[in-house]
């Protein structure tokens, strides 16, 4: 199937699901896309398997074989991260930098290790034939929260700006940490891996930040030489794509670099607000990135749902699904708990106590396309049965966090707000 034909199918999915959802279901749009694209794909798969119609089977296989990993990691991921990062509130980021840093770095690492250790116990108990390091690699795949899911879903359900700021900023940075951890553990899983974690982390992160800042600074200066708003858009596109490619060639984190590019352009663009208001009175620059983000988010969520057409089911699936869901929640809760203790009660945003904060940050941690792309990438070096386990676990984790947690996080958030208000009121009465 060529690219245009695949694009037409994607648009049919997006338009059809969007209209049906608006008319009948009224689910949050991004969640509706992943849910109903999955349902439609399962129907298509069932028809092809039951009726044995060659055209239908060939069509289903061609949809499932369209390279999601290459599309995301080597195509649109940098633009999606740039678009999310350009909306970062720099003031709130500075206010919450301690909490964000500990969540993005320490919590992600601890969650990966915890997940791997517990899943290794499951592997031994149910004879999954996975060693400890491979289980930790699986933890590195599913532990990073997804910035695209965070910005696409959590922003639209009524969370406070302060809470959304912490969740979004953590998600933007811990993807880079997760990819770095994945690369390091992968080198240990593959025979002869000798990577140094400290050296790898420094190179990936420091190199990415330096490259992004230097290139973004130089390219942003070009905006002073043009009075065409379209050139603003083209310069930003050039910046993030060029930085991403340079970082990938040099072995730096293109994920973190894309986030830094977005944050730099956001900060620098605010500095030329008067000039931009004259040159771009209709605000085409911000509108372009907003529309691009929504389009790419929609395509990604539909592609996640459609990947069921390519999915092979492990013989251990009845064990893997509950294990994936339970261990994911426990691992995330463990990482957040340690990070929140080190953050300190005074620095926890939103006036939450540690227990409230842990519940909020655990349940709002949605997983998405990056985890799935990492899981698909393990096909190159893992045995086939282990690769199928990776894919099944990652897919189950994404669906649980997006559908179950995504649909209930608003209710949980307001319940926590009520609990916090009652606790603070009780504290004031005790103080009186």
ZAMI-756005 format. One record per residue (C-alpha): y negated, z negated, x negated; residue in one letter. Coordinates in pm, whole numbers, padded with zeros to 5 digits, always signed. Each point is the difference from the previous one (the first is absolute). Example, Ala and Ser with C-alpha at 12.3 -4.5 7.8 and 13.67 -1.06 7.14 Angstrom:
! ZAMI-756005
+00450-00780-01230a-00344+00066-00137s
END
This chain:
! ZAMI-756005
+00000+00000+00000x-00338+00099-00143x-00302-00231-00015x-00182+00158+00296x+00303-00028+00227x+00049-00363-00101x-00369-00070+00063x+00031+00147+00350x+00296-00229+00074x-00196-00301-00127x-00299+00087+00219x+00227+00041+00303x+00140-00348-00065x-00345-00154-00053x-00164+00164+00304x+00294-00055+00234x+00049-00363-00100x-00374-00069+00010x-00043+00135+00352x+00311-00171+00136x-00105-00328-00158x-00351+00018+00145x+00130+00083+00345x+00298-00235+00032x+00074-00243-00281x-00335-00116-00146x+00154-00112-00331x-00213-00016-00313x-00018+00373-00099x+00148-00019-00351x+00290-00215+00121x+00061+00244+00285x+00021+00288-00249x+00271-00158-00213x+00195-00131+00302x+00005+00315+00211x+00043+00240-00292x+00310-00204-00083x+00120+00019+00362x-00061+00376+00022x+00177+00053-00332x+00300-00207+00113x+00020+00210+00317x-00012+00320-00206x+00266-00137-00237x+00223-00105+00291x-00025+00343+00162x+00086+00175-00326x+00303-00226-00061x+00136+00004+00355x-00054+00363+00097x+00065+00151-00345x-00272+00260+00049x-00059+00167-00334x-00373+00076+00055x-00071-00359+00106x+00199-00142-00292x-00176+00226-00250x-00340-00092+00151x+00074-00374-00023x+00118+00030-00361x-00306+00200-00103x-00231-00268+00147x+00183-00279-00177x+00003+00182-00334x-00378+00043-00024x-00081-00204-00313x-00165-00322+00117x+00002-00158-00347x-00167+00300-00164x-00245+00042+00288x-00114-00363-00025x+00023-00085-00371x-00107+00340-00138x-00220+00111+00285x-00204-00207+00241x+00047-00363-00112x-00308+00001-00224x-00222+00125+00284x+00138-00258+00244x-00060-00283-00248x-00349+00126-00085x-00090+00015+00367x+00125-00352+00061x-00170-00141-00310x-00338+00158+00073x-00029-00233+00302x+00047-00315-00208x-00277-00251+00054x-00096-00084-00359x-00168-00329+00099x+00308-00124+00185x+00220+00122-00282x-00194-00216-00245x+00015-00298+00235x+00378+00025+00032x+00087+00140-00344x+00213-00302-00095x+00214+00016+00312x+00026+00380-00017x+00099+00000-00370x+00272-00262+00044x+00141+00177+00304x-00008+00344-00161x+00147-00100-00335x+00190-00329+00019x+00122+00020+00358x+00133+00355-00043x+00189-00093-00318x+00144-00320+00145x+00098+00172+00325x+00185+00271-00195x+00193-00257-00205x+00078-00219+00301x+00112+00299+00203x+00225+00122-00281x+00160-00341-00054x+00078-00053+00369x+00119+00357+00054x+00230-00039-00299x+00162-00288+00185x+00048+00231+00300x+00143+00266-00232x+00256-00241-00144x+00089-00141+00343x+00055+00339+00164x+00121+00193-00308x-00290+00246-00017x+00060+00059-00374x-00362-00050-00105x-00088-00198-00313x-00293-00241-00018x-00241+00243-00170x+00067+00270+00259x-00067-00254+00277x-00329-00095-00168x-00086+00372-00012x+00053+00007+00376x-00239-00295+00025x-00259+00201-00196x+00040+00284+00252x-00053-00204+00317x-00235-00279-00116x-00335+00186-00027x-00198-00001+00322x-00131+00338+00103x-00379+00061-00006x+00034+00300+00229x+00181-00203+00264x-00250-00284-00048x-00310+00215+00042x+00158+00218+00269x+00135-00279+00221x-00153-00341-00073x-00359+00124+00017x+00056+00110+00360x+00140-00319+00151x-00299-00235-00016x+00054-00205-00316x-00313-00153-00153x-00171+00194-00279x+00066-00281-00247x+00374+00001+00073x+00020+00381-00005x-00186+00005-00331x+00260-00220-00170x+00296+00188+00151x-00139+00345-00083x-00111-00085-00354x+00330-00166-00081x+00189+00301+00137x-00209+00243-00200x+00067-00176-00330x+00354-00128+00042x+00129+00355+00043x-00097+00065-00360x+00167-00326-00106x+00309+00092+00203x+00026+00344-00161x-00040-00155-00347x+00273-00256+00073x+00220+00279+00134x-00044+00205-00318x+00077-00301-00221x+00312-00112+00190x+00117+00362+00032x-00005+00024-00381x+00228-00307-00012x+00237+00139+00260x+00032+00331-00182x+00206-00047-00313x-00209-00050-00313x-00321-00112+00176x-00212-00189-00253x-00337-00023+00175x-00230-00295-00068x-00125-00143+00327x-00328-00132-00144x-00072+00322-00185x+00092+00215+00297x-00213-00207+00238x-00300+00010-00232x+00032+00373-00061x+00050+00089+00365x-00284-00216+00134x-00256-00005-00283x+00044+00371-00065x-00034+00081+00369x-00316-00207+00044x-00165+00140-00314x+00083+00361+00087x-00118-00038+00359x-00330-00162-00096x-00084+00249-00276x+00081+00314+00200x-00157-00135+00322x-00319-00096-00184x-00034+00347-00153x+00081+00194+00316x-00219-00214+00224x-00295+00092-00223x+00046+00360+00120x-00119-00104+00345x-00352-00032-00138x+00001+00376-00071x+00083+00120+00350x-00158-00011+00343x+00308+00132+00177x+00199-00264+00195x+00314+00210-00032x-00026-00039-00377x+00012-00379+00047x+00336+00041+00170x+00130+00243-00264x-00108-00227-00286x+00185-00296+00153x+00312+00215+00051x-00020+00119-00359x-00046-00354-00127x+00305-00162+00158x+00234+00296-00052x-00103+00045-00364x+00032-00371-00076x+00341-00018+00168x+00135+00294-00202x-00141-00133-00329x+00155-00343+00062x+00338+00146+00089x-00004+00209-00321x-00100-00298-00218x+00243-00244+00161x-00264-00206+00182x+00014-00111+00363x-00140+00283+00212x+00022-00232+00300x-00236-00261-00146x-00225+00272-00143x-00043+00156+00346x-00099-00340+00143x-00255-00056-00278x-00145+00349+00059x-00047-00077+00368x-00162-00336-00068x-00231+00147-00266x-00115+00283+00225x-00058-00247+00284x-00215-00220-00222x-00185+00291-00163x-00056+00184+00329x-00171-00308+00143x-00237+00021-00297x-00119+00348+00102x-00018-00080+00370x-00356+00129+00040x+00075+00325-00179x+00319+00045+00200x-00185-00063+00327x-00231+00292-00078x+00261+00241-00139x+00280-00097+00240x-00174-00119+00320x+00311+00065+00211x+00211-00210-00241x+00254+00276-00061x+00126-00177-00313x+00120-00314+00181x+00114+00196+00305x+00210+00229-00219x+00186-00289-00160x+00046-00177+00333x+00149+00312+00159x+00212+00073-00308x+00138-00354+00001x+00096+00018+00367x+00164+00342-00039x+00201-00099-00308x+00102-00332+00156x+00126+00183+00310x+00199+00248-00208x+00152-00277-00212x+00112-00211+00297x+00158+00302+00169x+00179+00098-00322x+00141-00353-00032x+00142+00029+00350x+00139+00347-00072x+00182-00114-00313x+00278-00135+00222x+00115+00364+00009x+00088-00033-00370x+00127-00356+00015x+00358-00077-00096x+00135-00326+00140x+00175-00251-00224x+00333-00147+00110x-00170-00340-00044x-00285+00079+00242x+00078-00294+00233x-00053-00233-00295x-00291+00188-00157x-00237+00001+00299x-00010-00377+00067x+00006-00071-00375x-00291+00240-00060x-00211-00157+00274x+00071-00365-00079x-00022+00022-00378x-00324+00199+00021x-00169-00273+00206x+00136-00279-00222x-00097+00177-00323x-00351+00075+00121x-00040-00357+00125x+00114-00139-00335x-00243+00217-00197x-00292-00080+00228x+00077-00373-00005x-00010-00021-00380x-00313+00216-00014x-00180-00205+00267x+00078-00328-00179x-00149+00142-00320x-00295+00144+00194x-00090-00350+00117x-00100-00119+00344x-00372+00053-00067x+00047+00365-00096x+00227+00102+00286x-00205+00237+00218x-00072-00062+00366x+00018-00383-00015x+00378+00012+00043x+00226-00269-00136x+00288+00108-00220x+00258+00016+00278x-00224+00211+00228x-00091+00228-00289x+00364+00052-00102x+00101+00089+00357x-00290+00246+00036x+00050+00174-00334x+00377+00015+00043x-00001+00149+00350x-00285+00246-00068x+00180+00149-00303x+00094+00346+00123x+00211+00240-00206x-00030+00378+00006x+00016+00332-00178x-00022-00119-00360x+00314-00214+00030x+00185+00291+00157x-00114+00237-00276x+00120-00245-00267x+00335-00037+00175x+00042+00378+00018x-00077+00021-00372x+00303-00213-00087x+00235+00287+00092x-00042+00132-00356x+00171-00293-00174x+00184-00220+00252x+00358+00055+00122x+00008+00169+00340x+00122-00304+00195x-00267-00222-00159x-00269+00259+00069x+00103+00008+00367x-00030-00382+00011x-00350+00024-00152x-00103+00256+00260x+00147-00189+00296x-00153-00331-00105x-00344+00153-00063x+00002+00190+00329x+00103-00311+00196x-00271-00206-00173x-00271+00254+00077x+00099+00025+00364x+00017-00376+00048x-00336-00069-00164x-00184+00286+00170x+00154-00028+00346x+00077-00371+00040x-00260-00159-00227x-00261+00270+00070x+00032-00045+00376x-00006-00382-00011x-00243-00076-00285x-00300-00001+00236x+00160-00263+00222x+00101-00202-00304x-00351+00023-00146x-00169-00134+00312x+00262-00277+00030x-00085-00103-00356x-00371+00012+00081x+00058-00236+00295x+00207-00231-00218x-00269+00003-00270x-00274-00074+00254x+00200-00293+00145x+00073-00134-00349x-00367+00018-00104x-00112-00160+00327x+00249-00283-00052x-00127-00039-00355x-00360-00030+00120x+00100-00263+00259x+00185-00195-00267x-00299+00025-00226x-00224-00130+00275x
END
